[in-house]
């Protein structure tokens, strides 16, 4: 009798486990569908932002090219000054290290 009672309890537990498994699978599928929907919306909004940004960069690039055509001396001066500023910053960073000079013996 105890054996039959244990078997019926095991069968009931198996049914409960199957119901829980089905519930979890349904919730997982719903969550996946929601995530896909959100990802699609995000992709569409990013696509429009990229298109807008691309137009802006193209128009600004055209404006810079026009200024460079009108004032070539000013552009070359600015490029030279930017190069000198980069060189100075690199030099200052290189000489600012606290590392002691390494001495190598030549023998």
C-alpha beads as a LAMMPS data file, in Angstrom:
LAMMPS data file: protein, C-alpha beads

107 atoms
106 bonds

1 atom types
1 bond types

-500.0 500.0 xlo xhi
-500.0 500.0 ylo yhi
-500.0 500.0 zlo zhi

Masses

1 110.0

Atoms # bond

1 1 1 0.000 0.000 0.000
2 1 1 2.818 2.380 0.864
3 1 1 4.423 1.526 -2.446
4 1 1 1.286 2.537 -4.371
5 1 1 0.998 5.774 -2.390
6 1 1 4.648 6.675 -3.163
7 1 1 4.130 5.863 -6.821
8 1 1 1.067 8.111 -7.017
9 1 1 3.007 10.925 -5.361
10 1 1 5.879 10.478 -7.819
11 1 1 3.412 10.574 -10.728
12 1 1 1.855 13.757 -9.337
13 1 1 5.307 15.318 -8.951
14 1 1 6.178 14.412 -12.535
15 1 1 2.986 16.093 -13.754
16 1 1 3.793 19.206 -11.690
17 1 1 7.327 19.270 -13.109
18 1 1 5.948 18.982 -16.655
19 1 1 3.524 21.878 -16.006
20 1 1 6.353 24.009 -14.604
21 1 1 8.559 23.160 -17.581
22 1 1 5.811 24.226 -19.982
23 1 1 5.216 27.465 -18.045
24 1 1 8.926 28.335 -18.082
25 1 1 9.159 27.575 -21.808
26 1 1 6.175 29.826 -22.532
27 1 1 7.597 32.670 -20.447
28 1 1 10.988 32.267 -22.122
29 1 1 9.419 32.448 -25.561
30 1 1 7.471 35.574 -24.582
31 1 1 10.610 37.206 -23.197
32 1 1 12.501 36.345 -26.389
33 1 1 9.763 37.879 -28.541
34 1 1 9.826 41.069 -26.461
35 1 1 13.619 41.264 -26.689
36 1 1 13.472 40.827 -30.455
37 1 1 10.900 43.600 -30.717
38 1 1 13.017 45.961 -28.635
39 1 1 16.126 45.118 -30.644
40 1 1 14.264 45.844 -33.877
41 1 1 13.092 49.206 -32.588
42 1 1 16.607 50.067 -31.428
43 1 1 18.053 49.098 -34.803
44 1 1 15.544 51.299 -36.624
45 1 1 16.261 54.290 -34.393
46 1 1 20.020 53.794 -34.738
47 1 1 19.640 53.542 -38.506
48 1 1 17.869 56.880 -38.708
49 1 1 20.454 58.471 -36.411
50 1 1 23.272 57.137 -38.584
51 1 1 21.611 58.507 -41.703
52 1 1 21.227 61.925 -40.094
53 1 1 24.828 61.860 -38.858
54 1 1 26.113 60.830 -42.267
55 1 1 24.322 63.765 -43.914
56 1 1 25.719 66.164 -41.310
57 1 1 29.284 64.915 -41.727
58 1 1 28.998 65.081 -45.507
59 1 1 27.759 68.685 -45.414
60 1 1 30.445 69.718 -42.924
61 1 1 33.110 68.012 -45.019
62 1 1 31.924 69.905 -48.073
63 1 1 32.076 73.167 -46.110
64 1 1 35.627 72.454 -44.945
65 1 1 36.687 71.559 -48.487
66 1 1 35.212 74.818 -49.768
67 1 1 37.091 76.842 -47.135
68 1 1 40.298 74.971 -47.985
69 1 1 39.862 75.858 -51.653
70 1 1 39.257 79.518 -50.823
71 1 1 42.102 79.876 -48.279
72 1 1 44.895 77.379 -48.993
73 1 1 47.535 79.351 -47.069
74 1 1 45.424 79.410 -43.897
75 1 1 44.824 75.668 -44.095
76 1 1 48.505 74.872 -44.575
77 1 1 49.360 77.141 -41.632
78 1 1 46.793 75.376 -39.427
79 1 1 48.102 71.933 -40.405
80 1 1 51.670 73.032 -39.677
81 1 1 50.691 74.470 -36.288
82 1 1 48.793 71.295 -35.396
83 1 1 51.863 69.228 -36.286
84 1 1 54.104 71.436 -34.177
85 1 1 51.688 71.232 -31.243
86 1 1 51.649 67.440 -31.529
87 1 1 55.430 67.324 -31.651
88 1 1 55.691 69.590 -28.592
89 1 1 53.179 67.514 -26.633
90 1 1 55.049 64.318 -27.506
91 1 1 58.376 65.834 -26.568
92 1 1 57.058 67.068 -23.236
93 1 1 55.524 63.691 -22.435
94 1 1 58.721 61.890 -23.357
95 1 1 60.934 64.122 -21.231
96 1 1 58.573 64.136 -18.246
97 1 1 59.352 60.546 -17.283
98 1 1 61.121 60.022 -13.965
99 1 1 63.039 57.046 -15.208
100 1 1 66.768 57.196 -14.584
101 1 1 68.887 56.907 -17.706
102 1 1 70.235 53.433 -18.303
103 1 1 73.952 53.148 -18.672
104 1 1 75.315 50.479 -20.862
105 1 1 78.870 49.473 -20.782
106 1 1 80.473 49.294 -24.151
107 1 1 82.922 46.580 -23.180

Bonds

1 1 1 2
2 1 2 3
3 1 3 4
4 1 4 5
5 1 5 6
6 1 6 7
7 1 7 8
8 1 8 9
9 1 9 10
10 1 10 11
11 1 11 12
12 1 12 13
13 1 13 14
14 1 14 15
15 1 15 16
16 1 16 17
17 1 17 18
18 1 18 19
19 1 19 20
20 1 20 21
21 1 21 22
22 1 22 23
23 1 23 24
24 1 24 25
25 1 25 26
26 1 26 27
27 1 27 28
28 1 28 29
29 1 29 30
30 1 30 31
31 1 31 32
32 1 32 33
33 1 33 34
34 1 34 35
35 1 35 36
36 1 36 37
37 1 37 38
38 1 38 39
39 1 39 40
40 1 40 41
41 1 41 42
42 1 42 43
43 1 43 44
44 1 44 45
45 1 45 46
46 1 46 47
47 1 47 48
48 1 48 49
49 1 49 50
50 1 50 51
51 1 51 52
52 1 52 53
53 1 53 54
54 1 54 55
55 1 55 56
56 1 56 57
57 1 57 58
58 1 58 59
59 1 59 60
60 1 60 61
61 1 61 62
62 1 62 63
63 1 63 64
64 1 64 65
65 1 65 66
66 1 66 67
67 1 67 68
68 1 68 69
69 1 69 70
70 1 70 71
71 1 71 72
72 1 72 73
73 1 73 74
74 1 74 75
75 1 75 76
76 1 76 77
77 1 77 78
78 1 78 79
79 1 79 80
80 1 80 81
81 1 81 82
82 1 82 83
83 1 83 84
84 1 84 85
85 1 85 86
86 1 86 87
87 1 87 88
88 1 88 89
89 1 89 90
90 1 90 91
91 1 91 92
92 1 92 93
93 1 93 94
94 1 94 95
95 1 95 96
96 1 96 97
97 1 97 98
98 1 98 99
99 1 99 100
100 1 100 101
101 1 101 102
102 1 102 103
103 1 103 104
104 1 104 105
105 1 105 106
106 1 106 107
